[in-house]
């Protein structure tokens, strides 16, 4: 592989007044062939020149955000601010990862999902549809967050837990095991939901 795996072309778009340049592969790696056109970045710091990380389609990475390792950003996804996406993580569709958020390992963010603030999503976790992870929240292992679910503040969702529909997890709450929290359920404070629990329309704690 040459010293650089891609270059910024002269083709650009503007987003919030910032110029983003389409990238072009200079080498073949992973499923990418030399000469393939990619997505858009503001500067080389946004996409590592080593590894198999790639940005394709109309995906955009800008600000001080960085994509590296074997991560893949595609569709109309956006990664910006100080966000980092790495490992084998994927961000696709209309998803956004921004602020100081980190998405890594085998995590996949898709749909209209958003991960922001100091949130972390990793392991085999999936966040999709219109779900939102923010604050200092952590989603990991094999957890799935989807629908209009919100996970924020210092909440943690892990194991094989599912949080979906309009459920809200916040405070220092933990949802794990094979538990399911859905409907309009709200789990606040220091509450824990574990095992095979199924909660729909329940409220524990105060927001």
N, C-alpha and C positions, 0 to 999 in steps of 0.2 A: 504494500500500500504506500502511496506517496506520502510526503510529509503532511499534506492536508487531504482530508477525505472529501471536502466540499469547498465551494467558493460562493461568495455573494455575487449575484448577477446584477446587471444594471436595471432589471425590472423591479419596480417597487410599488407599494401602495402606502397610503397614509392612514394612520389610526390615531385619533386624538392629537393630530399634528405631528406625529412621529413617523418617520420614514422606516418602513420595513422592506427588506430586500428578499427577493426569491432566491433560494439556494439551488445549487446544481452540484451533483455528485461528481467527484474527480476520480473516484475509485469504486470498485465493486466490493460490496460487503453485505452480509446478511442477505436480504432479498432485494437489495438495491444494486443496480448496474451503473457503471460509470456513464455519465451523461444524463442520468435521470434528474428531472426537476423536482424540487421539494417544495416545502411551504415557505413561510416568511419569518425572518428574524431581523432584529434591529442591528445586531453586531455579532462578531464571532464569539464573544464571551457567552452568548446565549446558547450555543450548541457546541459541545466538546468536539474537537477534531479527532479524538481517538475513540475507541469503542464502536459499538453498532448503533448508538443513539441516532435517531432521525426524526425529522419533522416533514410531514407530507401533506398533500391536498392543499387546503386553504388555512391550515393551522398556523397560528401566530405565536411567537415567543419574543418578548421584548422587555424593556426595563432592565433590571439586574437579575432577571430570572435565568436559571441555568438548567439545561437538559443534558444528561450525560449517562455513562454506563451503556445499557442496552435499551434505554427507554424509548418510547415511540409516541409522538404527538401527531394526531391526524384528524381528518374531518375538518370541522370549523373550530376546533378547540383553541383555547387561548391560555397561555401560561405567562404571567407577568409579575411585576413588583419584584420581590426578593424570593419568589418561590423556587423550589428545587424539585425536579422530577428525575429520578434515577433508578438504577437497578434494572429490572425488567418491566417497570411500570408502564401503563398506557393511559393516555388521556385522549378521548375521542369525542365525536359528535359535536355538540355545542358546549361541552363542559368547560369550566374555567377553574384554574388553580392560580391563586394569587396571594398577595400579602407576604407573609413569611412561611407559608404552608409548605409542607414536604410530603411528597407522594413517592413511595419507593417499594422495593422488593417486587412482588407480582401484583400490586394493586392496580385496579382499573377504574377510572373515573369516566363516566359517559353520560349520554343524554344531555340534560340541561343542569346537571349537578354542579355544585360549587364547593370548592375546598379553599378556605381562606384563613386569615388571621395567623395564629401559630398552630393551627391544626396539623395533625399527622395522620396519614392513611398509609398502611403498609401491610406486609404479609400477603395473603390472598384476598384481601378485602375488596369489595366492590361497592361503589357509590354511584347511583344512576337515577334516571328519571329526573325529578326536580329536587332531589335531596340536597341538603346544605350542611356542611361540617365546618364549624368555625370556633373562634375563641381559642382555648387550649385543648380542645377535644381531641381524642385519639380513637381511631377505628383501625382494628388490626385482626390478625389471624384470618378466620374465614367468615367474618361478619359481612352482612349485606345491609346497606342502607338505601332505601329507594322510596318512590312515591313522593310525597311532600314532607317527608320526615326531616326533623332538625336535630342535630347533635351539637351541643355547644358548651361553653364555659369549660369546666374541667372533666366533663363526662368521658367515660370510656365504654366502648362497645367492642367486644371481642369474642373469641370462641367461634361457635357456629350461629351466633345470635342474628336475628332478623329484626330490623326496625323499619317500619314502612307505613303507608297511608299518611296520616297527619300526626303521627306520634312525635313527641318532643322529649328529648333526654338532655338534662342539664345539671348544673351544680357539680357535685362530686359523684353523681350517680354512676353505677356500673351495670351494664347489661351484658350477660355472658352465658356460657353453656350453650344449650340449644333453645334458649328462650326466644319468644316472639312477642314483640311489643308493637301494637298497631292500632287502627282506629284513631280515636282522638286521645289516646293515652298520654299522660304527662308524668314523667318520672323526674323528680327534683331532689335537691339536697344530697344526703348521703345514702339514699336508698340503693339497694342491690336487687337485681332481678336475675335469677340464675336457674340452673337445671333445665327442666322442660316446661317452664312456666309459659302461659299464654295469656297475655293481657290485652284486652280491647276495651277502650273507653274508661280505663282506670286512671285515677290521679293519686300519686303518692308524693307527699311533701308540698312545699310552697315555692312558687317561682321567685 
